[in-house]
Amino acid sequence: MADLKDRILDSLKSVPVPGGGTLVSRDLVRALNVEEGAVRFVIEAPSAEVAAGFEPARIAAEKAIREISGVKSVNAVLTAHGPAAPAQKAPPSLKVGGHPTPQQGGPQKVSGVDRIIAVGSGKGGVGKSTVSSNLAVALAKQGRRVGLLDADIYGPSQPKMMGIQKRPSSPDGKTIIPLKSHGVTLMSIGFMVEPEKAVVWRGPMLMGALQQMLGQVEWGELDVLIIDLPPGTGDVQLTLCQRTEVTGAIVVSTPQDVALLDARKAIDMFTTLNTPILGLIENMSTYVCPNCGNEEHLFGHGGVRAEAERLGVPFLGELPLSLDVRLAGDAGQPIAMGEGAAAVAYGHLASRLIGGGMG
């Protein structure tokens, strides 16, 4: 199906439109849907005034698509920004955000998702998002069907770290078709806004967005959905744990005391919300100089392990501080995809979760 859609879009790249460019280069194709060889889509002209001039492009688009192997029928509808006849209106545009809808009963399961693992931290800057993306990739490498939800609404970083930045499609303005990258099914608020645009929302808008990304996304059948939470103990964490059946939480911290102080607050929050703690991870645990091989503990060492022992929760492992991890994340190629020491560490982490029945 995806291959056929790609061939259709490639074909539409050659269909010129008034004013220059093509249907694809001008981003005029909407609601492309392919079902058993039947192709339906909308051509959205820039304005109602110029829409009539786009009729030849609509006819040419249908003709080009009929020539593609596997296509049985084509229906292209022409519409435009602004007022238009009801029969030519495009499907409702997908918008994320808004007040959450009422929910009856307690926490609900996400359709098709076997387990949900929330990855949290007491404070920012400890590498929680890096851990989330690399853990997702490591689990996928070991044969698991993995989803990754970037719930860090104010600071979504997964589009950058997973190397994909485009808007998800929606056949009806309600259902969201997630993206895929490195074997992981992916959704982030970052796909819905411009990368430089700030998300300036109050609590109810955050909760509404989270509810949409959990309930309206077609996650498919997943063994595990990893949720990259924002730092701290705020509205998103509270909403998630109260409205959704979360299998458990992983708390990420660096070894130094100031990070552990905030990690304890995150642990207490999950405990208060009756969300099991699956374990603690010590990130940036050690640094090995790439030139001389000398090992340093820049942020201390062993503090997270000691805290896990004190609390009686699993210690899931130590992850190194590495320039390669940062470069891989910036390049959209998570380090867990490779074979180096950091990739091995994430592989061990994934194996431990699978061995514990959580992967």
C-alpha positions in Angstrom: 0.0 0.0 0.0 2.7 2.4 0.9 4.6 1.6 -2.3 1.5 2.3 -4.4 1.0 5.6 -2.6 4.6 6.6 -3.3 4.2 5.8 -7.0 1.0 7.9 -7.1 2.8 10.8 -5.5 5.7 10.4 -7.9 3.3 10.5 -10.8 1.6 13.7 -9.5 5.0 15.4 -9.4 4.8 15.7 -13.2 1.3 17.3 -13.3 1.7 21.1 -13.7 -0.7 23.6 -12.2 -1.5 27.3 -13.1 1.0 29.7 -11.7 3.9 27.3 -12.0 5.1 24.2 -10.2 3.3 20.8 -9.9 0.6 19.4 -7.6 3.2 18.0 -5.3 5.7 20.8 -5.3 2.9 23.3 -4.5 1.6 20.9 -1.8 -1.9 20.8 -3.2 -2.8 17.1 -2.7 -4.9 16.4 0.3 -6.6 13.2 1.8 -4.9 10.7 -0.5 -6.5 7.4 0.2 -5.8 4.0 -1.5 -8.0 1.1 -0.8 -8.0 -2.1 -2.9 -6.8 -0.3 -5.9 -9.4 2.6 -5.6 -7.6 5.9 -5.4 -9.3 9.0 -3.9 -7.8 12.4 -3.2 -8.5 16.1 -3.1 -6.7 18.9 -5.0 -6.9 22.1 -3.0 -6.5 25.2 -5.2 -5.1 28.3 -3.5 -8.4 30.2 -3.8 -12.0 29.8 -5.0 -11.3 32.4 -7.6 -8.6 30.3 -9.4 -10.1 26.9 -8.8 -11.7 26.7 -12.2 -8.3 27.0 -13.8 -7.2 23.8 -12.0 -9.7 21.6 -13.8 -7.2 20.6 -16.5 -4.7 19.6 -13.8 -7.4 17.5 -12.1 -8.1 15.6 -15.4 -4.4 15.2 -16.0 -3.8 13.8 -12.5 -6.6 11.2 -12.9 -5.2 10.2 -16.3 -1.6 9.8 -15.0 -2.7 7.7 -12.0 -4.9 5.4 -14.1 -1.7 4.4 -15.9 -0.1 3.1 -12.7 -0.1 -0.7 -12.2 -2.4 -1.7 -9.4 -4.8 1.2 -9.7 -8.4 0.2 -10.5 -10.2 3.5 -10.2 -9.4 7.2 -9.6 -11.5 9.9 -8.1 -10.0 13.4 -7.7 -12.0 16.2 -6.2 -11.2 19.8 -6.8 -11.7 22.3 -3.9 -10.2 25.6 -2.7 -9.5 27.6 0.4 -12.4 29.7 1.5 -16.1 29.3 0.7 -17.0 26.5 -1.7 -19.9 24.3 -2.7 -20.7 21.7 0.0 -20.0 18.9 -2.5 -16.5 20.1 -3.0 -15.4 20.7 0.5 -12.2 18.8 1.6 -12.3 16.5 4.6 -11.9 18.4 7.9 -8.4 19.5 8.6 -6.6 17.7 11.4 -6.0 19.8 14.4 -4.3 18.7 17.6 -5.0 20.4 20.9 -8.2 21.5 22.7 -10.0 20.5 25.8 -10.2 16.7 26.5 -13.5 14.9 26.1 -15.1 13.3 29.1 -14.1 9.7 29.8 -16.3 7.2 31.7 -14.7 4.8 34.2 -11.0 4.4 35.1 -7.9 4.2 33.0 -8.5 2.8 29.5 -6.4 0.6 27.2 -5.1 2.0 23.9 -6.5 -0.1 21.1 -4.0 -2.6 19.7 -1.3 -1.8 22.2 -0.2 -4.6 24.6 2.0 -2.7 27.0 2.7 1.0 27.6 6.0 2.1 29.2 6.3 5.7 30.3 9.8 7.2 30.4 10.1 10.1 32.8 12.5 12.2 34.7 12.4 14.6 37.6 14.2 17.3 35.7 15.2 18.2 32.1 18.7 17.6 30.6 19.2 14.1 31.9 18.8 12.4 28.5 15.3 11.1 28.9 14.3 11.6 25.2 17.6 10.1 24.0 16.9 7.1 26.2 13.4 6.8 24.9 14.3 6.9 21.2 17.2 4.5 21.5 15.3 2.1 23.7 12.5 2.0 21.1 15.0 1.3 18.3 16.8 -1.4 20.4 13.5 -3.1 21.1 12.6 -3.0 17.4 16.0 -4.5 16.5 15.1 -7.4 18.8 11.9 -8.1 16.8 9.4 -6.3 18.9 6.6 -4.2 17.4 7.3 -0.8 18.9 5.6 2.6 19.0 7.1 5.8 20.3 4.9 8.7 21.5 6.6 12.0 22.0 4.4 13.5 24.8 6.9 16.3 25.6 4.4 18.8 24.2 6.5 22.0 25.0 9.8 20.5 23.8 9.2 17.7 21.3 12.6 16.3 20.2 11.7 12.9 18.7 11.2 14.2 15.1 14.8 15.4 15.1 16.2 12.3 17.0 14.3 9.8 14.8 15.2 11.7 11.6 11.7 12.4 10.3 9.8 15.7 10.0 6.6 15.7 8.0 2.9 16.0 8.8 1.0 12.7 9.5 -2.0 12.1 7.2 -5.6 11.9 8.2 -8.3 10.4 6.0 -11.2 12.1 7.8 -9.8 14.9 10.0 -10.1 12.7 13.1 -8.0 9.6 12.6 -4.2 10.2 12.6 -1.9 7.9 10.6 1.4 7.8 12.5 4.8 7.9 10.8 7.5 5.2 10.8 11.2 5.6 11.3 13.9 3.0 12.0 11.3 0.3 12.5 9.4 2.3 15.1 5.8 3.7 14.7 6.1 7.3 15.7 3.8 10.2 16.7 4.8 13.7 18.1 3.2 17.1 18.5 6.4 18.2 16.7 4.9 16.8 13.5 1.9 19.1 13.8 3.7 22.5 14.3 6.5 24.3 12.7 9.9 23.3 14.2 10.6 26.9 15.4 7.0 27.6 16.6 6.4 27.5 20.4 3.4 25.6 21.8 1.8 28.0 24.1 -1.0 26.1 25.7 -2.6 25.8 29.1 -3.2 22.5 30.9 -6.5 21.6 29.3 -5.0 22.0 25.8 -2.1 19.7 26.8 -4.5 17.1 28.1 -6.6 17.3 25.0 -3.5 16.9 22.7 -2.3 13.8 24.7 -5.8 12.3 24.5 -5.8 12.7 20.7 -2.4 11.3 20.2 -3.3 8.2 22.3 -6.8 7.6 21.1 -7.0 9.0 17.6 -3.7 7.6 16.3 -3.9 4.3 14.4 -1.1 2.6 16.3 -1.9 -0.8 14.8 -0.8 -3.9 16.7 2.1 -3.0 19.1 3.9 -5.1 21.6 4.9 -2.0 23.5 4.3 1.8 23.2 7.0 3.9 24.8 5.9 7.4 25.9 8.5 10.0 26.2 7.1 12.3 28.9 8.0 15.9 29.6 10.4 16.5 32.6 8.8 17.0 36.0 5.5 16.1 37.5 2.9 18.0 35.7 -0.4 17.8 33.8 0.8 15.4 31.1 2.0 12.8 33.6 -1.1 13.1 35.7 -3.5 12.8 32.7 -1.6 9.8 31.3 -1.6 7.8 34.4 -5.2 8.6 35.4 -6.8 8.1 32.0 -4.6 5.3 30.4 -3.6 1.8 31.5 0.2 2.3 31.8 2.1 -0.9 32.4 4.8 0.9 34.3 7.3 3.7 34.3 11.1 4.0 33.8 12.8 6.9 35.5 16.0 8.3 34.0 18.5 10.3 36.1 22.1 11.3 36.0 24.2 10.3 39.1 24.6 13.7 40.7 22.7 14.6 43.8 20.7 17.5 42.3 19.3 15.2 39.6 18.5 12.4 42.1 16.5 14.9 44.2 14.2 15.5 41.3 14.2 11.8 40.3 12.8 11.0 43.7 9.9 13.4 43.1 9.1 11.6 39.8 9.2 8.2 41.5 6.9 9.5 44.2 4.5 10.9 41.6 4.3 7.5 39.8 3.8 5.7 43.1 1.0 8.1 44.1 -0.7 7.5 40.8 -0.4 3.7 41.3 1.9 3.3 38.3 4.5 0.6 38.9 8.2 1.6 38.7 9.8 -0.8 36.2 13.2 0.5 37.1 15.8 3.3 37.2 18.4 4.1 34.6 21.7 5.9 35.3 22.4 8.0 32.2 25.7 9.8 31.5 27.2 7.3 34.0 30.7 7.3 32.7 32.9 9.0 30.1 35.7 7.3 28.3 38.1 9.7 26.5 38.2 8.6 22.8 41.9 9.7 22.6 43.5 8.2 25.6 40.9 5.7 26.9 40.8 7.3 30.4 37.5 6.8 32.1 36.0 9.7 34.1 32.8 10.0 36.1 31.8 13.6 35.2 28.5 13.6 37.1 29.5 11.1 39.8 28.8 7.4 39.6 26.6 4.8 41.2 24.0 7.2 42.7 21.1 5.8 40.7 22.0 2.2 41.5 22.1 3.1 45.2 18.8 4.9 45.0 17.2 1.9 43.3 18.5 -0.4 46.0 17.2 2.0 48.7 13.7 2.0 47.1 13.7 -1.7 46.3 13.1 -1.2 42.6 15.1 -2.7 39.7 18.2 -1.0 38.5 18.1 -1.3 34.7 21.6 -0.3 33.9 24.2 2.4 33.2 24.4 4.3 29.9 27.6 6.1 29.0 28.1 9.8 28.2 29.3 9.8 24.6 29.9 12.3 21.8 28.7 9.7 19.4 25.3 9.5 21.1 24.8 13.2 20.7 26.0 13.2 17.1 23.7 10.3 16.2 20.7 12.0 17.8 21.3 15.2 16.0 21.6 13.3 12.7 18.4 11.4 13.3 20.2 8.1 13.4 19.8 6.7 17.0 23.0 5.2 18.3 21.2 2.0 19.1 21.0 1.3 15.4 24.8 0.6 15.3 27.1 -1.8 16.9 29.3 0.3 19.3 29.5 0.3 23.1 26.5 2.6 23.4 24.4 0.4 21.1 25.4 -2.6 23.1 24.3 -0.9 26.3 20.9 -0.1 24.9 20.6 -3.7 23.6 21.2 -5.0 27.1 18.6 -2.6 28.4 16.1 -3.8 25.8 16.9 -7.5 26.6 16.4 -6.9 30.3 13.0 -5.4 29.7 12.0 -8.3 27.4 13.3 -10.8 29.9 11.1 -9.2 32.5 8.1 -9.6 30.3 7.8 -5.9 29.4 9.2 -5.8 25.9 
